[in-house]
Every structure is written in C-alpha cells, then in structure tokens.
C-alpha cells in the first residue's frame, strides 16, 4: 500500500494548508476531465483522493501516523460516528471499511474556482445552472471570456466570465456570484487546420514527392504563426514529424504545452513535361539495374 504522504508529496509535519494545496495541484493534473480515457491517470486520481481523505481529517491522520496502513482497523475515536465517502468526479469510493471522510469539493469545476472545502456536502447542488458554451480552438488556446445572463434575486444580470487556456470539449468551469453558481459546459468547435488529441495538435502539409526524396525545408503553420521544419532525405508519405511545445497549453500547467504533429502528404503532379518524365524513366531503369 502506497504511503499517503508520498502520494501527495508532503511530510508528516505539513500544515493543513500545505496538504490541501498539494491535493489541489495533483487533482488538477490527474483529473479525468484533463485526461479522458487515461486509466492510469484515473487510478492515480483515486489514490490522490484517498490520501487526501485521510490526511485532511485530523482524527484519521492521527491514527494513520500512529498505525500506518492498519489505521482503518483501529476503533473510532468517537464511537458511532459515520462519514460517507465521496469521489469528486462522481464515482463512489471508500478509503477504509470502518471509516472514511466526506469531502466537499463539487468536482473538477471547484478546482477551477479554487473552492475547496465547505460546511455542507454538495450545498450548491440544487442551485447549479448549466450553460453550454461554444468556443473556437484558438480561444481554447489563448483563454477567453463570455457574457452570460443569470437570475439574481428575480432580476436578470449579465456578467463576464473567464475561460482558462487549455480547456477542451466537456471541460466544466464553475463561476458566478456566491449563492448563484453556474457551470459552463465547454464545447470546442472543430478547426479546419488542426485536429486536437488531448494537448497535442495535428496538421497536414503537402510536399512535392521529389522534395521528400531529396530532403528539404518547409514552412509549417502553427496555432501562433509559421515556423520552419527540415525534412530529412527519403522522408515518407504520411510520415509524422513532432515539433515539441507547439501544441495546446496544458490546463494549469504553468505555461507547459503539448506538441504539434506534422503529417506530410506526398504530392504527385497530374502531369509533367516530357523532359521530367524522362528523368523518372531513367531513375526507374537505374533502379532495375541495381
């Protein structure tokens, strides 16, 4: 069984604030909304939550410090007390068979808003208002704002909300005034130039077949501008070239970005002058001789 302190990257002397911040940073990194279909990230996220459930509760932390992984089998300090376990991304889990602690984070949207902890479990749940928001890939890259309308005390109020860089389709952002929270369900529209896979971008570039054979330098369009890419001799049709750090920003990644994958398509002319054709014939004959 992994050590809970090691999972969160904190020590036994760490303060409640330090433990909470460590949890928040790791939860943002490994949250299923950030790592869709990534089973390893999902398992890591579960362990992070399990560790935080124990270490953020003074009673369970005290028992864990004394008894280690056997803390679950120690009698409750306050007999008869029961805590329901809860996973922020909507799946039930249980850190221990005899006792676990309820957390009050409302899911990934709370990691956006920084609202961790609270007095009542899911206190905002009945009042949440989902709003679908469509943004372009460029807006998802840069971050953007939207004007939304909400009802406050019987009056419709317009407000500007901020969408952070790196969001993807199905990302959720929690915003709105206190007592009137709003969930923005993000949809990133398809882009004509780039296809997105998590934080990587894919683009295709047409290159003359002779340039692929001989090697050349081409100009590639990135999401922020154009850069040069050198293709080696004997590059192949549909070959992929990775340009590091030219993809989408990683959500809460302190400026880190994914990569740009360039797929080259060999262009064969519909027609060519007889002189050029003769060179192809000569090449074919030489190839046969060799």
C-alpha positions in Angstrom: 0.0 0.0 0.0 1.4 3.3 -1.1 2.3 5.9 1.6 -0.3 8.6 1.7 2.3 11.3 2.4 4.3 10.1 -0.6 1.2 10.2 -2.9 0.6 13.8 -2.0 4.3 14.8 -1.9 4.1 16.2 1.7 5.5 15.3 5.0 4.1 14.5 8.4 4.8 18.0 9.7 3.0 19.6 6.7 0.2 22.0 7.6 -3.4 21.5 6.7 -3.0 24.3 4.1 0.0 22.6 2.6 -1.8 19.3 2.4 -4.8 21.0 0.8 -2.6 22.8 -1.8 -0.7 19.6 -2.7 -4.0 17.8 -3.2 -5.4 20.6 -5.4 -2.3 20.7 -7.6 -2.3 16.9 -8.1 -6.0 16.7 -8.6 -5.9 19.3 -11.4 -3.1 17.3 -13.1 -4.7 13.9 -12.9 -8.4 14.7 -13.1 -10.3 12.6 -15.6 -11.6 15.7 -17.3 -8.0 16.6 -18.1 -7.0 13.0 -19.0 -10.0 11.5 -20.8 -9.8 7.7 -21.4 -6.5 7.6 -19.4 -6.9 4.7 -17.0 -3.6 5.3 -15.3 -4.4 8.9 -14.6 -7.8 7.9 -13.3 -6.2 5.4 -10.9 -3.7 8.0 -9.8 -6.6 10.4 -9.2 -8.4 7.9 -7.0 -5.2 7.4 -4.9 -4.8 11.1 -4.5 -8.3 11.5 -3.2 -7.9 8.5 -0.9 -4.8 10.0 0.6 -6.4 13.4 1.0 -9.5 11.9 2.6 -7.3 10.5 5.4 -4.6 13.2 5.8 -7.1 16.2 5.7 -9.1 14.7 8.7 -7.2 15.3 12.0 -8.6 12.1 13.5 -7.8 9.8 10.7 -4.4 11.5 10.1 -3.5 10.9 13.8 -4.4 7.2 13.5 -2.6 6.9 10.2 0.6 8.5 11.7 0.4 6.0 14.6 -0.6 2.8 12.9 0.2 3.3 9.2 -1.8 1.3 6.7 -3.6 -0.5 9.6 -5.2 2.7 10.8 -8.6 1.5 9.3 -8.8 -1.3 11.8 -8.4 0.9 14.8 -11.6 1.7 16.7 -13.3 5.1 16.1 -12.2 7.9 18.4 -15.9 8.9 18.6 -17.9 5.7 18.6 -20.9 5.7 16.4 -19.7 8.5 14.1 -20.1 7.7 10.4 -18.7 9.6 7.4 -19.9 8.9 3.8 -17.2 8.6 1.3 -17.3 10.5 -2.0 -15.2 10.9 -5.1 -15.1 14.4 -6.6 -15.5 13.0 -10.2 -18.8 11.2 -9.4 -17.7 7.7 -8.5 -18.2 6.2 -5.1 -15.1 5.0 -3.3 -14.1 4.2 0.2 -10.8 4.8 1.8 -11.5 2.4 4.7 -14.1 -0.2 5.6 -14.7 1.2 9.0 -14.4 4.9 8.5 -14.0 7.5 5.7 -14.4 11.2 5.4 -16.8 13.2 3.4 -15.1 15.8 1.1 -17.0 18.8 -0.2 -15.3 19.7 -3.4 -18.1 19.7 -6.1 -15.9 18.1 -8.7 -13.5 19.5 -11.3 -15.3 22.8 -11.5 -14.3 23.5 -7.9 -10.6 23.1 -8.9 -11.2 25.8 -11.5 -12.8 28.2 -9.0 -10.5 27.3 -6.1 -13.5 26.4 -3.9 -12.1 23.6 -1.8 -13.9 22.6 1.4 -17.1 23.8 2.9 -19.7 23.4 5.6 -22.3 21.2 3.9 -21.8 18.5 1.4 -23.0 19.5 -2.1 -24.5 22.6 -0.7 -24.7 24.2 -4.2 -26.1 21.1 -5.9 -29.8 22.1 -6.1 -28.9 25.6 -7.4 -26.4 24.8 -10.1 -27.3 26.1 -13.6 -25.5 24.5 -16.5 -24.8 26.7 -19.5 -23.4 25.3 -22.8 -20.6 27.5 -24.2 -19.0 27.0 -27.6 -15.5 28.4 -28.2 -13.0 28.1 -31.0 -9.7 26.2 -30.8 -7.9 29.5 -30.9 -10.0 30.7 -27.9 -9.3 27.4 -26.1 -5.6 28.0 -26.7 -5.5 31.6 -25.5 -8.3 31.5 -23.0 -11.3 33.7 -23.5 -14.3 35.4 -21.9 -18.0 35.1 -22.4 -21.0 37.2 -21.4 -23.7 35.2 -19.7 -27.0 36.1 -18.2 -28.1 34.8 -14.7 -31.0 35.4 -12.5 -30.1 37.1 -9.2 -32.9 37.9 -6.7 -35.5 37.8 -9.5 -33.5 40.1 -11.9 -31.6 39.0 -15.0 -28.0 40.1 -14.6 -25.3 40.0 -17.3 -21.7 39.1 -16.2 -18.5 38.4 -17.9 -16.8 35.0 -17.1 -13.3 33.9 -17.8 -12.5 30.5 -19.5 -8.8 29.5 -18.9 -6.4 28.4 -21.6 -6.2 24.6 -22.2 -9.9 23.7 -21.8 -11.3 21.1 -24.1 -14.7 19.8 -25.0 -16.6 18.5 -21.9 -14.4 20.7 -19.6 -16.5 22.4 -16.9 -15.9 25.7 -15.4 -17.7 26.9 -12.2 -18.4 30.6 -11.9 -21.0 33.1 -10.8 -21.7 35.0 -7.7 -21.9 33.4 -4.3 -25.1 31.5 -3.9 -25.8 31.6 -7.6 -23.1 29.3 -9.1 -23.1 28.5 -12.8 -21.5 25.6 -14.5 -20.1 26.3 -18.0 -20.1 23.2 -20.2 -17.4 23.8 -22.8 -17.5 22.6 -26.4 -14.5 23.4 -28.6 -15.6 23.6 -32.2 -13.6 21.7 -34.9 -10.8 23.6 -36.6 -10.2 23.4 -40.3 -6.4 23.4 -39.9 -5.7 21.5 -36.7 -7.1 18.3 -35.1 -6.7 18.0 -31.4 -5.8 14.9 -29.3 -5.6 15.9 -25.6 -2.9 18.6 -25.6 -1.3 17.7 -29.0 -2.3 19.3 -32.3 -2.1 17.5 -35.7 -1.8 19.2 -39.0 -1.1 18.1 -42.6 1.3 19.6 -45.1 1.5 18.8 -48.8 5.1 18.3 -50.1 6.3 17.5 -53.6 7.4 13.9 -53.8 10.8 14.8 -55.1 11.4 17.1 -52.1 10.6 14.2 -49.8 13.1 12.1 -51.6 15.9 14.7 -51.6 15.1 16.3 -48.3 14.0 20.0 -47.9 12.9 22.7 -45.6 9.2 23.5 -45.5 7.1 26.1 -43.7 4.6 24.9 -41.2 1.7 26.8 -39.8 1.3 26.5 -36.0 -1.5 27.9 -33.9 0.5 31.0 -33.2 2.4 31.5 -36.5 4.6 29.9 -39.1 7.9 28.1 -38.4 10.4 26.1 -40.5 10.7 22.4 -40.4 13.6 20.4 -42.0 12.6 17.1 -43.7 15.4 14.6 -43.9 16.4 12.7 -47.1 14.0 9.9 -48.0 11.1 11.2 -46.0 8.0 9.1 -46.5 4.4 9.8 -47.4 2.2 10.2 -44.3 5.3 10.3 -42.1 4.8 12.2 -38.9 7.2 14.8 -37.5 6.9 16.2 -34.0 7.5 19.8 -33.1 7.8 20.0 -29.3 5.9 22.6 -27.4 3.8 23.8 -30.2 0.5 22.2 -29.1 -2.2 23.3 -26.7 -1.4 24.7 -23.3 -1.7 22.2 -20.5 -4.5 23.2 -18.1 -2.9 24.8 -15.0 0.4 23.6 -16.4 2.4 26.8 -15.7 3.0 27.5 -19.4 3.6 23.9 -20.5 2.2 22.9 -23.9 1.6 19.8 -25.9 3.3 19.1 -29.2 2.4 19.7 -32.9 2.4 16.6 -35.0 3.0 17.4 -38.7 1.9 14.8 -41.2 3.4 15.2 -44.7 1.5 14.2 -47.8 3.4 13.4 -51.0 2.1 15.4 -53.9 2.4 13.7 -57.3 1.7 16.0 -60.2 -1.2 15.3 -62.5 1.0 15.9 -65.5 4.7 16.9 -66.2 6.8 17.9 -69.2 8.4 15.1 -71.2 11.9 16.1 -70.0 10.8 15.5 -66.4 9.2 12.2 -67.3 12.4 11.1 -69.0 14.2 11.6 -65.7 11.7 9.4 -64.0 12.2 6.8 -66.7 15.9 6.9 -66.2 15.5 6.6 -62.5 13.3 3.5 -62.9 15.8 1.9 -65.3 18.7 2.6 -62.9 16.7 1.1 -60.0 16.1 -2.1 -62.1 19.7 -2.4 -62.9 20.7 -2.1 -59.3 
